[in-house]
Structures are given as C-alpha cells and as structure tokens.
Amino acid sequence: MASAERQMSLVGFMQAGSTTVYAGSWRHPATEHGYLSASYYQKLGRTLEEGCFDMMFFDDRLAMPGIYGGSVADAVRLGARPVKLDLSIVLGVVAAATEHIGLGATYSTTYYSPFHVARTFATLDHLSGGRAAWNVVTSVNDSEAQNYGVKMHLGHDERYDRADEFLEATTGLWDTWEDGALVHDRAGGVFADPTKVHALDYEGEWFSVRGPLTVPRSPQGRPVLLQAGSSGRGRDFAARWAELLFTGDPGIDVARAHYKDQKERIAEHGRDPASVKMLPMAYTVVGESHAHAEEREQTFLNELVDPLASLTLLSELMNYDFSGLALDSPITDELIESVSGIRGLVQNLRQHIGGETVTLADLAGHRATLLQGPRFVGTATEVADQMQEWFEGDACDGFVIAATHTPGAYEDVVRLVVPELQRRELFRDRYTGHTLREHLGLARPQVVHHA
Ligand SMILES: Cc1cc2nc3c(=O)[nH]c(=O)nc-3n(C[C@H](O)[C@H](O)[C@H](O)COP(=O)(O)O)c2cc1C
C-alpha cells in the first residue's frame, strides 16, 4: 500500500480533431465521430471529471501535415490528423459543462502574440473559475510557418529564445492587474482603482507590449504553465517556466534519468523541484483479460493504420520530407542531424526498435503513433501495477494518458483503472479544491512588478 501523502496527477491527452495519437483510430467501429460538435467534448470532459482527473489537455498543430511529398493529399485521404479545431472555443464549451477539471490548451510562442495568449487564457481562467492551463510550445515545422506568412520555421534554439521573451511578456501582462483592483463602487462612481492597474512597457528583441491587459487578474493569479521541452535548451526553458511538464520517454530507465536531470535543472533555477510535476505520456490499453488488451492494441497499432499515414506524421514532426528516401534506406546519424523538427523522437525510436540498422520501413511499420511513452497494456490490475512502478520508482509524478479511441478508452480508464488506483491510495477519490492549481498543489503566484 502506498503512502497517502503523495498521489499521482492524471491528465487526459486530447485532440480537438478526427484522430487520437493513433493515426488510424478514426477507423475503429467504437470511435465516435463527434469531433465537430460541442457535446462530444463536453462528454469527454465529464467522463474525465467523473474519474477525478486533474486536467484534460489538448495538443495542437497549426497546419495539416503537408511536408511528405510536399502535399497534404495523403494526410487528408488517410485521416492523418488533418483536422484541428480552435482550442479556446473547445475549452470554453467544456468549461460550461464541467465544474472541477483543469482545462489545458496548446498555443504557439512562434506564431501567436503575447497579448493574444495572455488575454485568451486569462479569459478562460475567469470563465472556468480558475481551471485554465497553457501548454507552451515553440511549434515544429515549415507547414505551420507557411500558414502564418513565414517561409521557414525558425531554428530550434532561436525558437526558445523567442519563447523566453514571449513568457516574460505574457506573465507580465497577467500581472498588470493587482488583486483587489476592481472596486465596483456604484455610489462613488469608481469602477476600478487605477493605482492597481499598471502598464507593462515590455521591450524585447522580438516583442514590444505596452499593456495593461484588458482582463483583470484571474482566479489562479496566472493560468498554469505546461511545457514539454526535451532537448537541453528545452529542458532549461522548462526549468525556468514550467509548472507541469510532459515527457515522452519510452522506458523507465530513460524516464528516471530525465526526471533526475530535469528536477536538478529546476533547483538550479532557484525553484522547488517538488512543486513541478513531470508526467510522461502513457498509452493505456485496458482489456477484460491480458490477451484481450494485447489484441486490441495490435488492432490500433497495425491493422487500422496505413504505413503512409505514419510517414506523413513522421515528416511533419521531423520537419523533413521522407518521400525522397527509399523504404530500405537506413536512418543514419547524419540524417538525424539534418532534420530540424523533434530530433529526439527518431533517436528514441531507433533505440526502441534496436538492432544494427534501422530503416525507414522499420520506422513506418513500427507503430501507428510516433510520440514516445510507456505502453501499459493489460487488465486494470496490470495497468495499475505498471503505473505504480513508474510512480514509486522516481520516474514520474503521474501520467498524461493517451487514448486509442474516444470516448471508449477514457471510459475504460475511468471505470476500471482509476478505482484500482484509488483502492491503492495512489489517486484521489474526490476533488478537494476548486482551481487547477489546488488540484496540483501549486501556489497562487504573487504579482511581480517588472518596472
Ligand atoms: C505529451 C506531449 C505533447 C506535446 N504536444 C505538442 C503540441 O501539441 N504541439 C507541438 O507543437 N508540440 C508538442 N509537443 C512537443 C514539445 O513541445 C517539444 O517540442 C518536444 O517535446 C521536443 O522538445 P524540444 O523542443 O526541446 O526539442 C508535445 C510533446 C509531448 C511529450
């Protein structure tokens, strides 16, 4: 039995579109094609809330996958994530149908502007009663650049330099209103106290923002900051800013090393490592028996996915057109060096597949989903055992759970795995707080004056 003091954080890894992280998921008979309706997202939110999840979190990409062969045709035909809805609206409708669950959305520091992002998340934080979180990403490829009038995506480290400024400006904007600024004095005719509302006057290399924000200080003080940097530069960025971190480590040993390294970096930045939770993306496939779960996973990994859909997504994430390479081409170090997208991903995949030479066909045929993370496959007890091993083995503080198909996979986790974790006292059986910061045990930030 685990001690009741330290409990897992659980987050649902959602997509506001037609496919989960399993590229062929839309073909499964139990998949609901409700992704263009508000009630679908509301139902998912309520399901996760029934399971006391800390948050439902949506990933995002600002373009269709169009790098492979220079065309979006394969992505459209094969359903390789061609649909991505606007997340602030999706989360707005979920906020109206739920009470407790945190609401996280991915917004890009490369293509949005600090004022827009600060305003969107402060608004969501108000309307949801303190449940908003922003996943800070620098974006990955040229297709996204081209939708925003830029030919080429910025270089990797330059993106993070820009993101640092972006965060300084955004957090600065959130701090332009002090608590208690709103007076609402009808008789005296004073709406708000101007001594508690400040300009920002931020001047950086990339951004210049005058402020103040047009949204008063929100219930959480600042919305929660999520991040998933995995490169050295990305980990330092996360150490400075992140309040919850997502990782994509394939095995427990890699995850342990990452956990230790990242927590040390957080301490070096003068922050309390225990206050920043690290959650690996985990694939959970639950079945009535182990064999049933295995069979289900194989359906999603192999039968439903076209290898071309894998290559389309691989090209997108790596910002590299793999269509010019023969399927038997080896994936060499030189090749990996020449890509500008998420390099660590192919390195991890190579390690995972093993053997002397890994070819493009191996990558394409290996899996229907290209993000890395542990695979917890089996009965509810077996899945809970594996989660417990990671959680108690200094490898993580909880999980971002990816679904094979929706809403079924989350219904399985909530009905079968969550009660098992609760029995072991590894997870809450009711919400004790109201805001996402309270669920996560995060302090409400004080206003910092930058002037
Ligand atoms: C669980 C998880 C979710 C992610 N979601 C997104 C996303 O929605 N959009 C995006 O552009 N990148 C996303 N990423 C990629 C990260 O933001 C980051 O670019 C990646 O982990 C590589 O790290 P690096 O940028 O430090 O090299 C995600 C990563 C993980 C592990």
The ligand as a Tripos MOL2 file, in Angstrom:
@<TRIPOS>MOLECULE
LIG
   31    33     1     0     0
SMALL
NO_CHARGES

@<TRIPOS>ATOM
      1 C1          2.8500   14.8570  -24.3270 C.3       1 LIG1
      2 C2          3.4300   15.8200  -25.3160 C.ar      1 LIG1
      3 C3          2.5670   16.6870  -26.0040 C.ar      1 LIG1
      4 C4          3.0650   17.5970  -26.9490 C.ar      1 LIG1
      5 N1          2.1920   18.4040  -27.6050 N.ar      1 LIG1
      6 C5          2.6480   19.2560  -28.5640 C.ar      1 LIG1
      7 C6          1.7270   20.0450  -29.3090 C.ar      1 LIG1
      8 O1          0.5210   19.9750  -29.1130 O.2       1 LIG1
      9 N2          2.2060   20.8810  -30.2690 N.ar      1 LIG1
     10 C7          3.5430   20.9950  -30.5300 C.ar      1 LIG1
     11 O2          3.9090   21.7840  -31.4160 O.2       1 LIG1
     12 N3          4.4550   20.2480  -29.8400 N.ar      1 LIG1
     13 C8          4.0250   19.3770  -28.8760 C.ar      1 LIG1
     14 N4          4.9220   18.5840  -28.1830 N.ar      1 LIG1
     15 C9          6.3410   18.7180  -28.4990 C.3       1 LIG1
     16 C10         7.0810   19.5570  -27.4420 C.3       1 LIG1
     17 O3          6.5220   20.8470  -27.3450 O.3       1 LIG1
     18 C11         8.5720   19.6650  -27.7540 C.3       1 LIG1
     19 O4          8.7780   20.4020  -28.9430 O.3       1 LIG1
     20 C12         9.2080   18.3130  -27.9050 C.3       1 LIG1
     21 O5          8.9780   17.5690  -26.7500 O.3       1 LIG1
     22 C13        10.6860   18.3830  -28.2410 C.3       1 LIG1
     23 O6         11.4230   19.0950  -27.3080 O.3       1 LIG1
     24 P1         12.4290   20.2090  -27.7690 P.3       1 LIG1
     25 O7         11.5810   21.2670  -28.4330 O.co2     1 LIG1
     26 O8         13.0990   20.7220  -26.5140 O.co2     1 LIG1
     27 O9         13.3840   19.5790  -28.7390 O.co2     1 LIG1
     28 C14         4.4510   17.6560  -27.2320 C.ar      1 LIG1
     29 C15         5.3220   16.7810  -26.5370 C.ar      1 LIG1
     30 C16         4.8340   15.8740  -25.6000 C.ar      1 LIG1
     31 C17         5.7870   14.9400  -24.9150 C.3       1 LIG1
@<TRIPOS>BOND
     1     1     2 1
     2     2     3 ar
     3     2    30 ar
     4     3     4 ar
     5     4     5 ar
     6     4    28 ar
     7     5     6 ar
     8     6     7 ar
     9     6    13 1
    10     7     8 2
    11     7     9 ar
    12     9    10 ar
    13    10    11 2
    14    10    12 ar
    15    12    13 ar
    16    13    14 ar
    17    14    15 1
    18    14    28 ar
    19    15    16 1
    20    16    17 1
    21    16    18 1
    22    18    19 1
    23    18    20 1
    24    20    21 1
    25    20    22 1
    26    22    23 1
    27    23    24 1
    28    24    25 2
    29    24    26 1
    30    24    27 1
    31    28    29 ar
    32    29    30 ar
    33    30    31 1
@<TRIPOS>SUBSTRUCTURE
     1 LIG1         1 GROUP 0 **** ****
